[in-house]
Amino acid sequence: MKKYELVYILRTDTDDETKQKIQDKLKGIIDTNGEVEAVDVWGNRKLAYQIQKLSDGYYVLVKFNAGAEVPKELDRNLKIMDQVIRHMIINITDNK
């Protein structure tokens, strides 16, 4: 298994229940063939530039270990979630 970091940014107008549902769904995808090491909620932050006419976003960092197919499934799911403004998955195993 390789180590990955996922950062995703949600719309700031997303309610707490929806934020938790998204976090639980992503955790469920990772748990199919891996494990979550840590979830670090950064909260509301100013974006470096406007995205979809938004200037603020709700940031979450997830560190996890998983097989190669898990990031592809995460990417597919994050792309279709309306609340997600941006996301990025990085393989930190190979960055040494």
C-alpha positions, 0 to 999 in steps of 0.5 A, spaced: 500 500 500 502 507 498 501 513 502 496 518 499 494 525 501 487 528 499 485 535 500 478 537 498 475 544 498 467 545 499 463 550 498 462 554 505 455 554 504 455 547 505 451 545 512 455 541 517 450 534 516 452 534 508 460 535 510 459 529 515 456 525 509 461 527 504 467 525 509 463 519 511 463 517 504 470 518 502 472 514 508 468 508 506 471 508 499 478 508 502 476 503 507 474 498 502 482 497 500 486 501 505 486 505 511 485 512 514 491 515 518 488 522 519 483 527 517 485 534 519 479 539 518 482 546 516 475 550 516 474 556 512 479 559 508 480 564 503 482 561 496 488 564 492 483 566 486 476 565 485 473 559 483 466 559 481 465 566 483 467 564 490 472 567 494 472 562 500 472 555 501 472 549 507 478 545 507 479 538 509 486 534 509 485 526 509 492 522 509 491 515 508 494 508 505 491 504 500 492 500 493 492 504 487 485 503 485 482 507 491 485 514 488 481 513 482 475 511 485 475 517 490 477 522 484 471 519 480 466 521 486 469 527 488 468 530 481 460 528 481 459 532 488 456 539 487 459 541 494 466 540 492 469 546 489 476 543 488 480 536 490 487 534 489 490 527 491 497 526 492 502 520 492 507 521 498 510 515 497 514 516 491 515 523 493 522 522 496 
